[in-house]
Amino acid sequence: MENEFIKTLKVSDKGQISIPNSVRQKLGIQRGDNLILFEIEGKLLIEKQQKVSEKMKDEFKDVLYFSEQSLKEVWDNSEDEVWSQYLEN
């Protein structure tokens, strides 16, 4: 449990919480950073926006590849003249 930590946070009247300095330093969270809050099965997960964007970019590479391959099969189908006519306009 060396890499994990447990902290108790108190929610203010405005619904705000404060991230302890030790946690901010460990995770590289600085003033002005954008964080994303996820609620998953009653649990909260907070991540830096940049980290989430990088993960999504990598995950969408496969989706983009398979989408392009599927569309290529449709568009390169010589039996389907609709796409050819559409592309000519």
Buried (B, 14 or more C-beta within 10 A) or exposed (E): EEEEEEEEEEEEEEEEEEEEEEBBEEBEBEEEEEBEEEEEEEEEEEBBEEEBEEEEEEEEEEEEEEEEEEEEEEEEEEEEEEBEEEEEE
